[in-house]
Amino acid sequence: MESQKDEALKRLERMLDNADSGMTRERYLEMCEQMGNEPLDEEIPPNYEDLPEIIISALTTFSVLGDRVYPDVGYTGKDYTNLDHYIDLFAIDDKEYFMSILSWLDSRMIKKSSDELKKQHDKLKRQSSGSKRNQTPYQGRG
């Protein structure tokens, strides 16, 4: 059972990573066709249909929970105030696994937010240091 849960989480991770890069199942199959290659089952990006119901319920719940976002910090996680409502709504039996999926999704989003803020900060830092280097000091007549 645990190996099935781990495998399902790996499929979810592949699906989200592929979605982040813009690679969908349809796009992959189209690329294979254009290149004249036979699609390989292990390389085909998973779709929602490939995920168990509990993961789809967790994704749906995750998308409707409120975000906690702060200007200087970015995304800090979901607001789980209404979580019990969604657990009841979706009739979740395996609450521990459901919570581990939500936690994994939250960690992933926190990391993405942190990486994006760092990227923006570094870009601003480069721009400001670049503009300082290009400035010539003003020397008036003395």
Secondary structure, 3 states (H helix, E strand, C coil): CHHHHHHHHHHHHHHHHHHHHCCCHHHHHHHHHHHCCCCCHHHCCCCHHHCCHHHHHHHHHHHHCEEEEECCCEEEEEECCCHHHHHHHCCCCCHHHHHHHHHHHHHHHHHHHHHHHHHHHHHHHHHHHHHHHCCCCCCCCC
